[in-house]
Amino acid sequence: MVGSIFSKNPLMTTIGIRVFGNGGELGSLLGFGCMRLPARNGVAGDIDENPAARMVGYAIKRGVNYFDFYLAHNLDAANLRIYDNFCIHDFLKAKRREGCIRHLGFSFHDSVKALGEAVERYDWDFGQLLLKYLDRGVQEAEGQYDALTRAGIPVIVTKPV
């Protein structure tokens, strides 16, 4: 995933762990999304660092070791064309080789067909899907999940409830 941190937390068993991908790394079953950290005066992007640090510390103390602060977001059919035209994946792979990116991943919100195109074209370490516990049909989530697992790409679930 672009920009993830896998901390070495001895308390990981508090929330459960799994092997992430083929590298044998252990990842917490619960992750911490950093898209909506507390902002100063409600200004997006102006992170209020003290409460944000308390939130992250709280999560780490309870076993969270997956922190999502950037990934190739919303890789749908239209954005995939942009991704192709600007050679974004080549740039990100170079950053991964340089050590700036540990796990290269994407979030996806489109059809199973479009997902198949993204999986076929590029090498991914994970895919993040909107997968609701009570409505697995939202955005063809079940079909997307099956497509990623068939391709051997680990799935990270966002907004399960």
PyMOL commands that set and color helices and strands:
alter all, ss='L'
color gray80, all
select helices_A, chain A and resi 12-14+40-42+49-61+77-85+88-97+112-121+138-150
alter helices_A, ss='H'
color red, helices_A
select strands_A, chain A and resi 5-6+17-20+25-28+32-33+66-68+105-108+126-130+155-158
alter strands_A, ss='S'
color yellow, strands_A
deselect
rebuild
show_as cartoon
